[in-house]
Amino acid sequence: MTARSNIRRIAVLASITMTAMACIARAQTPARYLNPPTLPPATGYTHVVVAPDGRTVYVAGQIALDSAGRLIGAGDFRAQAEQVYSNLRRALASVGGTLADLVKTTTFITDVAQVPVLREVRGRYLDAEHPPANSLIPVGTLARGELLIEIEAVAILKAPARP
């Protein structure tokens, strides 16, 4: 064997070892559960969960409450939708992400007649060229009767979530 082939083998083995160690480290990293202060107080759930891979982020259904827990836009679908997207933005910002990182949303609305308004608001927050996959689900009511919209989301960050 030549010195050159030995160096190649050592480099390959080192690469394999480093990859294996990274996989093991990821497998041992627990999910992170976060309730950012910029979102309403969470009772019985977590707003943001970062998966062990450090890049996949799950955002609990966001509703039209501000960080103090006050309803924004009582009876006003547009105002509630704006607050919901603002909350989604804050949730992702808490781990270094943006709305551009969204890959899937699930939208619950109490009135399908509001879909045009939803599309308009959504269009101001999300990239029209690369919108996330979405499911739209009409519901009779949400967790509180005055809520008109709720959106949950999954994002994949470009870089690992910040601590």
C-alpha positions in Angstrom: 0.0 0.0 0.0 1.2 3.5 -0.8 1.2 6.3 1.6 -1.3 8.1 -0.5 -3.8 5.3 -0.3 -3.3 5.1 3.4 -4.0 8.8 3.8 -7.2 8.4 1.7 -8.4 5.5 3.9 -7.7 7.4 7.1 -9.6 10.4 5.6 -12.5 8.2 4.7 -12.5 6.5 8.2 -12.3 9.9 9.9 -15.3 11.2 7.8 -17.3 8.1 8.6 -16.5 8.4 12.3 -17.4 12.1 12.4 -20.7 11.4 10.6 -21.5 8.6 13.1 -20.7 10.8 16.0 -22.9 13.6 14.7 -25.8 11.1 14.2 -25.3 9.8 17.8 -25.2 13.3 19.2 -28.4 14.3 17.3 -30.2 11.1 18.5 -29.2 12.0 22.1 -30.4 15.6 21.9 -33.8 16.0 23.4 -36.5 18.1 21.9 -36.6 21.7 23.2 -39.9 23.0 24.5 -40.3 26.8 24.5 -42.9 29.4 25.5 -41.5 32.7 24.3 -42.5 35.7 26.3 -43.6 37.4 23.0 -46.5 35.0 22.8 -49.6 34.6 25.0 -49.2 32.6 28.2 -49.4 28.9 27.5 -51.6 26.8 29.7 -51.3 23.0 29.2 -49.3 23.2 26.0 -46.1 24.4 24.5 -46.0 27.1 21.8 -42.7 26.0 20.1 -41.1 22.6 20.0 -37.7 22.2 18.3 -37.1 18.6 17.2 -33.9 16.8 18.2 -32.5 17.5 14.7 -32.4 21.2 15.7 -34.0 22.4 12.5 -37.6 21.1 12.5 -39.9 23.3 14.5 -43.5 22.6 15.5 -45.6 25.7 16.4 -48.8 25.1 18.3 -52.0 26.6 17.0 -51.7 30.4 17.2 -54.8 32.5 18.0 -55.5 36.2 18.1 -54.1 36.8 21.6 -51.3 39.3 22.3 -48.4 38.5 24.7 -50.5 39.5 27.7 -53.3 37.1 26.7 -55.7 39.8 25.5 -58.0 39.1 22.5 -57.1 41.2 19.4 -59.9 42.0 16.9 -63.1 40.8 18.7 -65.5 40.0 15.8 -63.0 41.1 13.2 -61.6 38.3 11.1 -59.0 40.4 9.4 -57.6 41.8 12.6 -57.5 38.3 14.1 -55.8 36.8 11.1 -53.1 39.6 11.3 -52.5 38.8 14.9 -52.3 35.1 14.2 -49.6 35.6 11.5 -47.8 38.0 13.8 -47.8 35.4 16.5 -46.4 32.8 14.0 -43.7 35.2 13.1 -42.8 35.7 16.8 -42.8 32.0 17.5 -40.4 31.3 14.7 -38.2 34.3 15.5 -37.8 32.9 19.0 -35.6 30.1 17.5 -34.0 32.1 14.8 -36.5 31.3 12.1 -38.8 33.3 9.8 -42.1 32.7 8.0 -40.1 31.7 5.0 -39.1 28.6 6.9 -42.7 27.3 7.0 -43.3 24.1 5.2 -46.8 23.2 6.5 -49.6 25.1 8.1 -53.1 23.9 9.2 -55.6 26.7 9.3 -58.9 26.4 11.2 -61.6 29.0 10.5 -65.1 29.4 11.8 -66.5 31.0 8.7 -65.6 29.9 5.1 -67.0 33.2 3.8 -63.7 34.7 5.2 -61.5 32.7 2.9 -60.9 35.7 0.6 -59.8 37.8 3.6 -57.6 35.0 4.8 -55.9 34.7 1.4 -55.3 38.5 1.3 -53.7 38.5 4.8 -51.7 35.3 4.1 -50.4 36.9 0.9 -48.8 39.7 2.9 -47.0 37.4 5.2 -46.0 34.4 3.1 -43.9 34.1 -0.1 -46.3 33.7 -3.0 -43.7 31.8 -5.0 -43.0 29.2 -2.2 -46.0 29.1 0.1 -46.1 26.3 2.7 -48.4 23.3 2.2 -51.7 24.1 3.9 -54.9 22.4 5.1 -57.9 24.6 5.6 -60.4 23.2 8.0 -63.8 24.9 8.7 -64.8 24.4 12.3 -67.9 25.2 14.3 -66.0 26.8 17.1 -62.4 27.1 18.4 -61.1 26.8 22.0 -62.8 30.2 22.9 -66.1 31.2 21.2 -64.7 34.7 20.2 -61.9 33.2 18.2 -62.4 33.2 14.4 -59.1 31.6 13.2 -56.2 29.4 14.4 -53.1 28.3 12.6 -50.6 25.7 13.5 -47.4 25.2 11.7 -44.3 23.2 10.9 -41.0 24.8 9.8 -37.6 23.6 8.8 -34.9 26.1 9.7 -32.0 26.8 7.3 -29.6 26.5 10.3 -30.1 24.8 13.7 -32.4 26.7 16.1 -30.6 29.2 18.2 -30.6 28.4 21.9 
